[in-house]
Amino acid sequence: MKFQREKVIQVARSLFVEEGYQYVTMRKIAHVLGYSHGTLYYHFKDKASLIHEILQQDFAHMREKMTQATQKQGEPISQLRTVIYTFIRFGIDHPHHYRLMFVEKDPDFAIFQLKEADVTFQILLDMVHQAAAELQDLPPNQIAWMIFMAAHGFISQNIADQTPWEALSSLAKHYIDMVIQGLKKQ
């Protein structure tokens, strides 16, 4: 059987989310895929290197989507809305990715997870800086953190409920409008 790296990543991601990272072994992943555990160790030094690659790919994918959203023309506050909407949509469309990126915690990947999240957070922070003239006089980091926490709550609740994006698109727009309205200067 030919080794398929992307298939390993997909299966490992699913197992890590469904069973918990700490409970999944490289042997289990290999068994599910029909590989020998030696084959996995040939391609991945250990389970931590596998989760690091998964997180790197998932955060890069999210950042790509968010960066594309920042390229759209419009007022800074509209661009901020679009970035938040893109972040929420990514979380809903990719619940396994999102859980590993922001919900699951383990010492094997916590530092790497935080580093990748910080790079992604910078996109949101840049948008907050650009829209600062319309936002309350609070430190931009605090505003960006409040936005992240609001979006994270929306995503977490709806992926737990397994609500499909089609049912949430309009609600997400209204939710983002409410969050932005609460952060605008009075």
Secondary structure, 3 states (H helix, E strand, C coil): CCCCHHHHHHHHHHHHHHHCHHHCCHHHHHHHHCCCHHHHHHHCCCHHHHHHHHHHHHHHHHHHHHHHHHCCCCCHHHHHHHHHHHHHHHHHHCHHHHHHHHHCCCCCCHHHHHHHHHHHHHHHHHHHHHCHHHECCCCHHHHHHHHHHHHHHHHHHHHHCCCCHHHHHHHHHHHHHHHHHHHECC
